[in-house]
Amino acid sequence: MSGLSRRNFIKVAAGLGAAGALMPLRSFFSGSHLKGLSADLSAAPLLAGGSGTKPLVISTWKHGLPANDAAWKVLEGGGAALDAVEAGVRVPEGDPNVMSVGYGGLPDEDCKVTLDASIMASDGRAGSVAFVQGYKHPISIARKVMEATDHVMIVGEGAEEFARKNGFQREDILTDAAREAWIKWKQKMSEEDDWFPKDLDHDTIGMVAIDAGGNLAGACTTSGLAFKIHGRVGDSPIIGAGMYVDNEVGAAAATGKGEEVIKICGSFLVVEGLRQGLSPKDACKRALERILKKHGAKPTFQVAFIALSKEGEIGALSLQQGFQYALAAGGTNELVDAEHLL
């Protein structure tokens, strides 16, 4: 691929990457951001209670809805936030129709599907894997790294061997649909060509949750940028970039152009904003403004953050229009159009 084609590809793909909108529950329920929510607010404790609802789970994108359903089953039964976020993100990891996560994820430029994931518990433990091939659920491998070793991150062949030794089953995770998309991209890489798959669920799934006991956890998992350079790793497996949890103050996750999130330690920056007394929405805003400051003119890419405070207040914000997040609490699970800066 020529340098021009590569740059144009990254520009287009990153623009599809996504930016989320974080807002406190008290402002969230102004009405304009809701999609298909019942008008009977008394039937929804999340709506009636405003902020401070527990348990609660928030995740990125449309594929966050079924992920939230799985997480909520854990939380409503009194389960731990850590178990909830792992169970939640395993759903899109195993869904071949979600072409940006796990099984069915779009491959890199060599037609190899490489996966990244991270998980973090309320006690500060964390686990991460990156550049993993041949395993459907990198989030569970990441949890095993956290619980069975004193390491945080294992990558590539080392992570695959670790997975094998710990009983994970290797399998082919490149689907026919993903292979066909790669073939089309390979054949038509001109900037005039319309090669990017339509109706693609965007990007990473990041999820943060608080359980009935008030403990927080987070998870993040992705197949990364479609048709990326072989070996590329984004923000998702990097603790403090793609996801971060501090049980004293809150948790955050990112989606969008991972390189930009890495450069500002994005999720950590959001959580530190919570520590300094910012609302979840304002903490997300400050992180996004840090990115904007570095670029001057309006950027062509997207970045979004979701955040959850220790008190159960949520927020979400994106650079560009188009990001959606899923919010589950009090028996409701709704997809929300996020606010955006630009």
C-alpha positions as CSV (number, residue, x, y, z in Angstrom):
1,M,0.0,0.0,0.0
2,S,1.3,3.4,-0.8
3,G,1.8,6.0,2.0
4,L,-1.1,8.1,0.6
5,S,-3.4,5.1,0.6
6,R,-2.4,4.1,4.1
7,R,-3.0,7.6,5.4
8,N,-6.3,7.9,3.7
9,F,-7.4,4.6,5.1
10,I,-6.5,5.4,8.6
11,K,-8.2,8.8,8.3
12,V,-11.4,7.2,7.1
13,A,-11.4,4.3,9.5
14,A,-10.6,6.4,12.5
15,G,-13.4,8.7,11.6
16,L,-15.7,5.7,11.9
17,G,-14.1,4.9,15.3
18,A,-16.4,6.9,17.7
19,A,-16.8,9.4,20.3
20,G,-19.2,9.1,23.2
21,A,-21.1,11.6,25.3
22,L,-21.0,11.5,29.0
23,M,-23.6,13.4,31.0
24,P,-24.9,13.3,34.5
25,L,-28.2,11.4,34.9
26,R,-29.9,14.6,36.1
27,S,-29.2,16.2,32.7
28,F,-29.5,13.0,30.7
29,F,-33.2,12.8,31.4
30,S,-34.1,16.1,29.7
31,G,-35.8,14.0,27.1
32,S,-34.0,14.8,23.9
33,H,-31.4,12.1,24.2
34,L,-33.7,9.1,24.9
35,K,-34.6,6.5,22.3
36,G,-37.8,4.5,22.8
37,L,-38.0,5.0,26.6
38,S,-41.3,4.5,28.3
39,A,-43.1,7.6,29.4
40,D,-43.9,6.0,32.7
41,L,-40.9,7.3,34.6
42,S,-42.1,5.8,37.9
43,A,-41.6,2.3,36.4
44,A,-37.9,3.0,35.9
45,P,-35.9,3.5,39.1
46,L,-33.0,4.9,37.0
47,L,-35.1,7.7,35.7
48,A,-36.9,8.4,39.0
49,G,-33.8,8.3,41.1
50,G,-31.6,10.5,39.0
51,S,-27.9,10.0,40.0
52,G,-26.7,7.6,42.6
53,T,-28.4,4.5,41.2
54,K,-26.7,1.2,42.0
55,P,-26.2,-1.3,40.5
56,L,-25.5,0.2,37.1
57,V,-23.7,-0.6,33.9
58,I,-22.8,1.6,31.0
59,S,-21.1,0.5,27.7
60,T,-20.2,1.8,24.3
61,W,-22.2,1.4,21.1
62,K,-25.2,-0.5,20.0
63,H,-23.5,-3.8,20.8
64,G,-23.5,-2.6,24.4
65,L,-27.2,-3.4,24.7
66,P,-26.8,-7.2,24.6
67,A,-23.6,-6.8,26.6
68,N,-25.5,-4.9,29.3
69,D,-28.2,-7.6,29.4
70,A,-25.5,-10.2,30.3
71,A,-23.9,-7.9,32.8
72,W,-27.2,-7.0,34.4
73,K,-28.0,-10.6,35.0
74,V,-24.9,-10.8,37.2
75,L,-25.6,-7.5,39.0
76,E,-29.3,-8.0,39.7
77,G,-28.4,-11.3,41.4
78,G,-26.1,-9.5,43.7
79,G,-23.0,-10.4,41.7
80,A,-19.7,-8.5,41.6
81,A,-19.0,-5.7,39.1
82,L,-15.9,-7.6,37.9
83,D,-17.9,-10.7,37.0
84,A,-20.5,-8.5,35.3
85,V,-18.2,-6.7,33.0
86,E,-16.4,-9.9,31.9
87,A,-19.8,-11.6,31.2
88,G,-21.0,-8.5,29.4
89,V,-18.2,-7.9,26.9
90,R,-17.9,-11.7,26.2
91,V,-21.3,-11.3,24.3
92,P,-20.0,-9.1,21.5
93,E,-16.7,-11.0,21.6
94,G,-18.6,-14.1,20.6
95,D,-21.0,-12.4,18.1
96,P,-19.8,-12.8,14.5
97,N,-22.1,-9.9,13.4
98,V,-20.1,-7.4,15.6
99,M,-17.2,-6.9,13.2
100,S,-15.0,-4.8,15.5
101,V,-14.8,-7.2,18.5
102,G,-13.7,-10.8,18.9
103,Y,-15.0,-13.5,16.6
104,G,-15.9,-12.0,13.3
105,G,-13.7,-8.9,13.9
106,L,-12.2,-7.4,10.7
107,P,-8.6,-8.6,10.1
108,D,-5.4,-6.6,9.6
109,E,-3.7,-5.9,6.3
110,D,-2.4,-9.5,6.3
111,C,-5.9,-10.9,6.8
112,K,-5.1,-11.9,10.3
113,V,-7.6,-11.2,13.2
114,T,-5.7,-9.8,16.2
115,L,-7.4,-9.1,19.4
116,D,-6.8,-6.8,22.4
117,A,-8.5,-6.7,25.8
118,S,-8.1,-5.4,29.3
119,I,-10.0,-5.8,32.6
120,M,-9.6,-4.0,36.0
121,A,-11.0,-4.8,39.4
122,S,-12.1,-2.6,42.3
123,D,-9.0,-3.5,44.3
124,G,-6.7,-2.1,41.6
125,R,-5.7,-5.4,40.1
126,A,-5.6,-5.4,36.3
127,G,-4.9,-7.8,33.4
128,S,-4.4,-7.2,29.7
129,V,-3.6,-9.1,26.5
130,A,-2.7,-7.7,23.1
131,F,-2.0,-8.9,19.6
132,V,-3.7,-12.2,20.3
133,Q,-4.7,-14.5,17.5
134,G,-6.8,-17.6,17.5
135,Y,-8.8,-17.0,20.7
136,K,-12.4,-15.8,20.8
137,H,-12.5,-14.3,24.3
138,P,-9.4,-12.2,25.0
139,I,-11.2,-10.6,28.0
140,S,-11.2,-13.9,29.9
141,I,-7.5,-14.4,29.1
142,A,-6.8,-10.9,30.4
143,R,-8.7,-11.8,33.6
144,K,-6.6,-14.9,33.9
145,V,-3.4,-12.8,33.6
146,M,-4.7,-10.6,36.4
147,E,-5.6,-13.5,38.7
148,A,-3.0,-16.1,38.0
149,T,0.2,-13.9,37.6
150,D,1.8,-10.9,39.0
151,H,2.0,-9.4,35.5
152,V,-0.4,-6.9,33.9
153,M,0.1,-7.3,30.2
154,I,1.1,-10.3,28.0
155,V,1.2,-10.0,24.2
156,G,1.4,-11.9,21.0
157,E,2.6,-15.5,21.0
158,G,3.3,-15.3,24.7
159,A,-0.3,-14.5,25.4
160,E,-1.4,-17.3,23.1
161,E,0.8,-19.8,24.8
162,F,-0.4,-18.5,28.2
163,A,-4.0,-19.0,27.1
164,R,-3.3,-22.6,25.8
165,K,-1.6,-23.5,29.1
166,N,-4.6,-22.2,31.0
167,G,-7.2,-24.3,29.2
168,F,-8.5,-21.8,26.6
169,Q,-9.4,-23.5,23.3
170,R,-7.8,-22.2,20.1
171,E,-10.2,-21.7,17.2
172,D,-10.5,-19.9,13.8
173,I,-12.0,-16.5,14.5
174,L,-11.9,-15.2,10.9
175,T,-15.4,-15.4,9.5
176,D,-16.4,-15.6,5.8
177,A,-17.9,-12.1,6.0
178,A,-14.7,-10.6,7.5
179,R,-12.6,-12.4,4.9
180,E,-14.8,-11.1,2.1
181,A,-14.5,-7.5,3.4
182,W,-10.7,-7.9,3.5
183,I,-10.7,-9.2,-0.1
184,K,-12.8,-6.2,-1.3
185,W,-10.5,-3.8,0.6
186,K,-7.4,-5.5,-0.9
187,Q,-8.7,-5.2,-4.4
188,K,-9.9,-1.7,-4.2
189,M,-7.7,0.5,-2.1
190,S,-8.1,3.7,-4.1
191,E,-9.4,6.6,-2.1
192,E,-12.3,6.8,-4.5
193,D,-13.4,3.3,-3.9
194,D,-16.3,2.5,-1.5
195,W,-14.6,-0.4,0.2
196,F,-15.4,0.0,3.9
197,P,-18.2,-2.4,5.1
198,K,-21.6,-0.8,5.6
199,D,-23.6,-1.0,8.7
200,L,-20.6,-1.9,10.8
201,D,-21.0,-1.8,14.5
202,H,-18.3,0.8,15.4
203,D,-15.2,0.1,17.3
204,T,-14.3,-1.1,20.7
205,I,-16.7,-2.1,23.4
206,G,-15.8,-0.5,26.7
207,M,-17.9,-1.2,29.8
208,V,-17.8,0.0,33.4
209,A,-20.1,-1.0,36.2
210,I,-20.9,-0.5,39.8
211,D,-22.5,-3.3,41.9
212,A,-24.9,-3.2,44.8
213,G,-22.0,-3.1,47.2
214,G,-20.7,0.1,45.5
215,N,-17.6,-1.6,44.0
216,L,-16.5,-0.7,40.4
217,A,-14.9,-2.7,37.6
218,G,-14.2,-2.1,33.9
219,A,-13.5,-4.1,30.7
220,C,-12.5,-3.2,27.2
221,T,-12.1,-5.5,24.2
222,T,-11.6,-5.0,20.4
223,S,-10.3,-6.4,17.2
224,G,-8.8,-3.0,16.6
225,L,-8.6,-0.8,13.5
226,A,-9.8,-2.7,10.4
227,F,-7.1,-3.6,7.9
228,K,-4.5,-2.1,10.2
229,I,-0.7,-2.6,9.9
230,H,0.1,-6.1,11.2
231,G,1.2,-5.7,14.8
232,R,-0.7,-2.5,15.5
233,V,-2.2,-2.2,19.0
234,G,-4.5,0.6,20.1
235,D,-5.6,1.9,23.4
236,S,-8.0,-0.9,24.5
237,P,-5.5,-3.2,26.3
238,I,-3.5,-0.3,27.9
239,I,-4.6,0.3,31.5
240,G,-5.3,4.0,31.9
241,A,-5.8,4.6,28.2
242,G,-8.7,2.4,26.9
243,M,-10.1,1.8,30.4
244,Y,-9.4,2.7,34.0
245,V,-10.9,2.0,37.4
246,D,-10.2,3.7,40.8
247,N,-12.7,2.4,43.4
248,E,-12.3,5.6,45.4
249,V,-13.7,7.8,42.8
250,G,-14.9,6.1,39.6
251,A,-14.2,4.4,36.3
252,A,-14.0,5.3,32.6
253,A,-13.6,3.8,29.2
254,A,-12.7,5.1,25.8
255,T,-13.6,4.4,22.2
256,G,-12.4,5.9,18.9
257,K,-9.0,6.6,17.5
258,G,-6.8,4.7,20.0
259,E,-3.6,6.5,19.2
260,E,-5.1,9.8,20.4
261,V,-6.4,8.2,23.6
262,I,-3.0,6.7,24.3
263,K,-1.3,10.1,24.0
264,I,-3.3,11.6,26.8
265,C,-3.8,8.5,29.0
266,G,-7.4,9.2,28.3
267,S,-9.4,7.0,30.8
268,F,-7.0,7.7,33.6
269,L,-7.3,11.5,32.9
270,V,-11.1,11.2,33.1
271,V,-11.0,9.3,36.4
272,E,-8.5,11.9,37.8
273,G,-11.0,14.6,36.8
274,L,-13.6,12.7,39.0
275,R,-11.0,12.7,41.8
276,Q,-10.7,16.5,41.5
277,G,-14.4,17.0,41.9
278,L,-15.6,17.2,38.2
279,S,-18.8,15.6,37.2
280,P,-18.5,12.6,34.9
281,K,-19.5,14.6,31.9
282,D,-17.1,17.4,32.7
283,A,-14.3,15.0,33.3
284,C,-14.9,13.5,29.8
285,K,-15.0,17.0,28.4
286,R,-11.7,18.0,29.9
287,A,-10.1,14.9,28.4
288,L,-11.5,15.6,24.9
289,E,-10.4,19.2,25.1
290,R,-6.9,18.0,25.8
291,I,-7.1,16.2,22.5
292,L,-8.5,19.2,20.7
293,K,-5.8,21.4,22.0
294,K,-3.2,19.2,20.4
295,H,-4.8,19.4,17.0
296,G,-5.8,23.0,16.7
297,A,-8.2,22.8,13.7
298,K,-11.2,20.5,13.8
299,P,-9.9,16.9,13.8
300,T,-11.1,14.4,11.3
301,F,-11.2,11.5,13.8
302,Q,-13.5,10.6,16.6
303,V,-12.9,9.8,20.3
304,A,-15.4,9.3,23.0
305,F,-15.5,8.5,26.7
306,I,-18.0,7.0,29.1
307,A,-17.6,7.6,32.8
308,L,-19.2,6.4,36.1
309,S,-18.6,7.9,39.5
310,K,-18.4,6.1,42.8
311,E,-21.8,7.7,43.6
312,G,-23.4,6.1,40.5
313,E,-23.5,9.2,38.4
314,I,-22.8,8.7,34.7
315,G,-21.5,10.8,31.9
316,A,-20.6,10.5,28.2
317,L,-19.1,12.8,25.6
318,S,-17.6,12.6,22.1
319,L,-15.7,14.8,19.7
320,Q,-18.0,14.3,16.8
321,Q,-21.7,13.4,16.3
322,G,-22.7,9.8,16.1
323,F,-21.6,8.0,19.2
324,Q,-24.1,6.0,21.2
325,Y,-23.8,4.3,24.5
326,A,-25.9,1.7,26.3
327,L,-27.1,2.4,29.9
328,A,-28.7,-0.3,32.2
329,A,-30.1,0.2,35.7
330,G,-33.2,-0.3,37.6
331,G,-34.6,-2.8,35.1
332,T,-34.0,-0.6,32.0
333,N,-31.4,-1.0,29.2
334,E,-31.5,1.9,26.7
335,L,-29.3,3.1,23.8
336,V,-28.6,6.8,24.1
337,D,-27.3,9.3,21.6
338,A,-24.3,11.0,23.2
339,E,-23.6,14.7,23.3
340,H,-20.7,15.9,21.2
341,L,-18.3,18.8,21.3
342,L,-18.0,19.6,17.6
